[in-house]
Amino acid sequence: MSSIEILLPKMGESVAEATITKWLKKPGDPVAADEPIVEIATDKVDSEVPAPEAGVLSEQLVKEGDVVKVGQLIARIGSSAGAAPAAPAPAAAPPKAAPATPAPAVSNGHAPAPTAVSQGPVARTGPSGKFYSPLVRNIAESEGVTMAELERIEGSGEGGRVTKKDILGYLPSRGAAASAPAPVQAPAPSAPVATPAAAAPAPPAAPAVAPAAGDEIIEMDRMRKLIADHMVMSKRTSPHVTSFVEADVTNLVQWRDKVKKAFEQREGEKITFTPIFIMAIVQAIKEMPMINVQVDGYSIIKKKDINIGMAAALPSGNLIVPVIKQADQLNLVGLTRKVNDLANRARAGKLQPDEIQGGTYTVTNVGTFGNVLGTPVINQPQVAIMATGAIRKKPAVIETPQGDLIGIRHMMFLSHSYDHRVVDGALGGRFVRRVADILEGWSADTPF
C-alpha cells in the first residue's frame, strides 16, 4: 500500500521547530484532503497541519509534547483500502533513558551526577541568572539533569540560553562529564560569596495560597504561561529604568482629524496614531542606533534591521507582539497597512509564526485602555520598549513672541523602559525626548 509522508511544514524564515500540542486524528481514522490532523505551536502562535490527500492516518511518528524540526516526518497517511492500525512508533520514539553508565566511584569528594531518574522540578532560573525554557526544563527533569549540570552547558541561544539542541547534544557525553567535579558557579562581583558546597538557590516562588471558600482556580493557558515566564525572565535579565516625557501633540491630532477621511478614501485604510508613533520611533532609532541593540554576555550586537514590534491585546486577554520587519523601509501609508493588517490578524488568531519573531524594538499603546502612562517590561532579547499614553486635552502654557499664554492642548506621556546594562540614562532619556520632539513638530502640511 502506498503511503503519503506528512512533514512539519515551513512556517517562516526564523522558525525552525514547533511543538506537537494535540493530535486531531488517531491511527486508523479516515481523513479528508485538507482536513487538519494535528495542532502545532510555535511560541505564541498555534496552527494546524492539514492532510494533503484523503486516506487513513496510518502512523503517528511523534507524540504530543514533542518538539520537531521543520521538514521532519511526523505522520503517514495510507489509502483507505486495507488500512491497518498503525504500527507502534519506530524504535527511536520510545523515551530514551540516559546512558546506563555504571556509577563511578566517588572521587575527590564529589558524587557522580544522577542518571535518568527525575530529580524533581528544575527552576526557571539558575544561580547565574540564566533562564531555562519549559522545554529545556522538561528534558532535564526527564533525563535527571541537575541544575549544576545545566549551568555548565554552553548555550547557543540568544544571550547564551540553553536550547533543546544544546541539552540533547550534552546527554551523550554526560557519562564522562558526570565523573568530573562540578565547578562552583562564580558569584556576581557585587554578590556575597556563597558556600562552595551548595549552588545558590533559585529565587523563591511566591508562597502557595490556599483558596478560600468560593474562590475560583483558573489554570493558565499555554500562552499565558509563556508570557509569565518571559516577563519574569526579562525582569531578572535586565535592570529596568524608565524615563517619562510629556508631549504636546496638538498639531498631530489636528492633522489626523483633517486627513483621516481622505486617507481612508484614497488608501482604503483607517489611519490611527500607532503608525505615526512607529514612524517617529524609527526616525529616532536612525539617529541613535545604540537603542537598536541586543546583549550577548559582555558583547553588544548592533542590529542592522529596524524591526518594530507592536504589542496587541487579544480577545482572550493575552498579549502578542507582531513585528513590522524593516520598518525603516516603509512610508506612512506602508506602515498604516502593516499595522492594520497585523493587528486584525492577531485578534483573529491568524498570524504566522515568523510574524512574531525578530523584533529589535517594541512599542505598546497603553492609551488604548485610557491609561495616561505605564512602565512597560522589555521584550527580551531587546533592550528598550516605549509605551504611549492616552492623548488628553489639558490646559498648558503656550510660548509666543508676544508672551506666554494658557491654552487647551492635546497632551500625552511617553514612557521609555530600557536595559541599564547597555543604555544609560543619558541615551534613554534623549531617545524618548527625541521621539516627543518629532511628534510635537508634526506639520499641518505633512503629506501622506
Residue pairs with C-beta under 8 A, 6 or more apart in sequence:
1 78
1 79
1 81
1 82
1 83
2 78
2 79
3 58
3 59
3 76
3 77
3 78
4 52
4 53
4 55
4 76
4 77
4 78
5 73
5 75
5 76
6 37
6 49
6 51
6 52
6 73
6 74
6 75
6 76
6 77
7 71
7 72
7 73
7 74
8 17
8 18
8 40
8 49
8 68
8 69
8 70
8 71
8 72
8 74
9 49
9 70
10 70
10 71
11 18
11 42
11 47
11 70
11 352
11 353
11 354
12 352
12 353
12 354
12 355
12 357
13 354
14 354
14 357
14 358
15 42
15 70
15 353
15 354
15 357
16 69
16 70
17 42
17 67
17 68
17 69
17 70
17 164
18 40
18 41
18 42
18 67
18 68
18 70
18 353
19 40
19 41
19 42
19 65
19 66
19 67
19 68
19 135
20 38
20 39
20 40
20 62
20 63
20 64
20 65
20 66
20 67
20 68
20 74
21 39
21 40
21 41
21 46
21 64
21 65
21 222
22 38
22 39
22 64
23 37
23 38
23 39
23 60
23 64
24 36
24 37
24 38
24 39
24 48
25 31
25 35
25 37
25 38
25 57
26 57
26 60
27 57
27 58
27 59
27 60
27 85
27 86
28 56
28 57
28 58
28 83
28 84
28 85
28 86
29 56
29 57
30 54
30 55
30 56
30 57
30 80
31 37
31 51
31 54
31 55
31 56
31 57
31 77
32 51
32 54
33 51
33 52
33 53
33 54
34 50
34 51
34 52
35 50
35 51
36 48
36 49
36 50
36 51
37 48
37 49
37 50
37 51
37 57
37 75
37 77
38 48
38 49
38 74
38 75
39 46
39 47
39 48
39 49
40 46
40 47
40 48
40 49
41 47
41 222
42 353
43 226
43 353
43 356
43 357
44 223
44 226
44 227
44 318
44 320
44 356
45 320
45 351
45 352
45 353
45 355
45 356
46 349
47 352
47 353
49 74
51 57
51 77
52 77
53 77
54 80
55 77
55 78
55 79
55 80
55 83
56 77
56 78
56 79
56 80
56 83
57 75
57 76
57 77
57 86
58 76
58 77
58 78
58 83
58 84
58 86
59 75
59 76
59 86
59 87
59 89
60 74
60 75
60 86
60 89
61 73
61 74
61 75
61 76
61 89
61 90
61 93
62 68
62 72
62 74
62 75
62 89
62 93
63 89
63 93
65 138
67 135
67 164
68 74
95 142
97 115
97 116
98 115
98 116
98 143
98 144
98 171
98 174
99 115
99 171
99 172
99 174
99 175
100 115
101 115
101 174
101 175
101 178
103 112
103 115
104 112
104 178
104 179
106 112
107 179
108 181
109 181
110 181
110 182
112 178
112 179
113 144
113 145
113 146
113 148
113 149
113 174
113 177
113 178
113 182
114 144
114 146
115 144
116 142
116 143
116 144
117 144
118 141
118 142
118 144
119 141
119 144
119 146
120 141
121 137
121 141
122 132
122 137
122 140
122 141
122 145
122 147
122 150
123 132
123 147
123 202
123 203
124 131
124 132
124 137
124 202
124 229
124 232
124 233
125 131
125 132
125 202
125 203
125 232
125 233
125 236
126 132
126 147
126 150
126 151
126 185
126 199
126 202
127 147
127 151
127 185
127 194
127 199
127 200
127 201
127 202
128 151
128 185
129 188
129 236
129 237
130 150
130 151
130 155
130 160
130 161
130 162
131 161
131 229
131 233
131 236
131 237
132 140
132 150
132 161
132 162
133 161
133 163
133 229
134 225
134 229
135 164
136 150
136 162
136 163
136 164
136 166
136 167
139 145
139 164
139 167
139 168
140 146
140 149
140 150
140 167
143 171
145 167
145 170
145 171
145 174
147 199
147 202
148 182
148 185
148 199
149 170
149 174
149 177
149 182
150 162
150 167
151 185
151 199
152 177
152 182
152 183
153 162
153 166
153 167
153 170
154 160
154 166
155 161
155 162
155 163
155 166
156 163
156 165
156 166
157 163
157 166
158 294
158 296
158 380
158 381
159 237
159 294
159 295
159 296
159 297
159 380
159 381
160 296
160 297
170 177
184 196
184 199
185 199
185 200
187 193
187 194
187 200
194 200
203 236
211 217
220 228
221 316
221 318
223 316
223 318
223 320
224 318
227 318
227 319
230 379
230 380
231 377
233 380
234 377
234 378
234 379
234 380
235 377
237 380
238 378
238 380
238 383
238 419
238 420
238 421
239 419
239 420
239 421
240 375
240 377
240 378
240 417
240 418
240 419
240 420
241 417
241 418
241 420
241 423
241 425
241 428
242 375
242 376
242 415
242 416
242 417
242 418
243 415
243 416
243 418
243 425
243 428
243 429
243 432
244 373
244 413
244 414
244 415
244 416
244 432
245 413
245 414
245 416
245 432
245 433
245 435
245 436
246 411
246 412
246 413
246 414
246 436
247 411
247 412
247 413
247 414
247 436
247 439
247 440
248 396
248 409
248 410
248 411
248 440
249 391
249 410
249 411
249 412
249 439
249 440
249 442
250 409
250 410
251 440
251 441
251 442
251 443
251 444
252 273
252 276
252 410
252 439
252 440
252 442
253 391
253 410
254 444
255 442
255 443
255 444
255 446
256 271
256 273
256 276
258 444
259 271
259 448
260 270
260 271
263 269
263 270
263 271
263 336
263 448
264 270
264 271
267 333
267 336
267 337
269 333
269 336
269 337
269 340
270 340
271 332
271 336
271 448
272 336
272 339
272 340
273 365
273 388
273 391
274 310
274 339
274 363
274 365
275 332
275 335
275 336
275 338
275 339
276 332
276 439
276 442
277 363
277 365
277 386
277 388
277 435
277 439
278 308
278 310
278 324
278 327
278 335
278 339
278 363
279 332
279 335
280 435
280 438
280 439
281 308
281 361
281 363
281 386
281 435
282 306
282 308
282 327
282 328
283 438
284 291
284 431
284 434
284 435
284 438
285 291
285 292
285 306
285 328
285 361
286 306
286 328
287 434
288 427
288 430
288 431
288 434
289 302
290 300
290 302
290 422
290 423
290 427
291 361
291 383
291 384
291 418
291 423
291 427
291 428
291 431
292 302
292 303
292 306
292 360
292 361
293 300
293 301
293 302
293 303
293 383
293 422
294 300
294 301
294 303
294 360
294 381
294 382
294 383
295 301
295 381
295 383
295 419
295 421
295 422
300 422
303 360
305 325
305 326
305 328
305 358
305 360
306 326
306 327
306 328
306 360
306 361
307 323
307 324
307 325
307 326
307 327
307 358
307 359
307 360
307 361
308 323
308 324
308 327
308 359
308 360
308 361
308 362
308 363
309 321
309 322
309 323
309 324
309 356
309 359
309 361
309 362
309 363
309 379
309 382
310 321
310 322
310 323
310 324
310 339
310 342
310 343
310 362
310 363
310 364
310 365
311 319
311 320
311 321
311 362
311 363
311 364
311 365
311 376
311 379
312 319
312 320
312 321
312 322
312 342
312 343
312 346
312 347
313 319
313 368
314 320
314 346
314 347
314 349
315 347
320 346
320 351
320 356
321 356
321 359
321 362
321 379
322 342
322 343
322 345
322 346
322 351
322 355
322 356
323 355
323 356
323 357
323 358
323 359
324 330
324 335
324 338
324 339
324 342
325 358
327 335
327 338
330 338
332 448
333 448
342 351
342 355
345 351
345 355
359 379
359 382
360 382
361 382
361 384
361 385
361 386
362 376
362 378
362 379
362 382
362 384
362 385
362 386
363 385
363 386
363 387
363 388
364 374
364 376
364 385
364 386
364 387
364 388
365 387
365 388
366 373
366 374
366 376
366 387
366 388
366 389
366 390
366 415
367 388
367 389
367 390
367 391
367 412
370 390
371 389
371 390
372 389
372 390
372 392
372 413
373 387
373 389
373 413
373 415
374 387
374 389
374 415
375 387
375 415
375 417
376 385
376 386
376 387
376 415
376 417
377 385
377 417
378 384
378 385
378 417
378 418
378 419
379 385
383 418
383 419
383 421
383 422
383 423
384 416
384 417
384 418
384 419
384 423
384 428
384 431
385 416
385 417
385 418
386 414
386 415
386 416
386 417
386 432
386 435
387 414
387 415
387 416
387 417
388 412
388 414
389 412
389 413
389 414
389 415
390 412
391 410
391 411
391 412
392 410
392 411
392 412
393 408
393 409
393 410
393 411
394 408
394 409
394 411
395 406
395 407
395 408
395 409
396 406
396 407
396 408
396 409
396 411
397 404
397 405
397 406
398 404
398 405
398 406
398 407
398 409
414 432
414 435
414 436
415 432
416 428
416 429
416 431
416 432
416 435
418 427
418 428
418 431
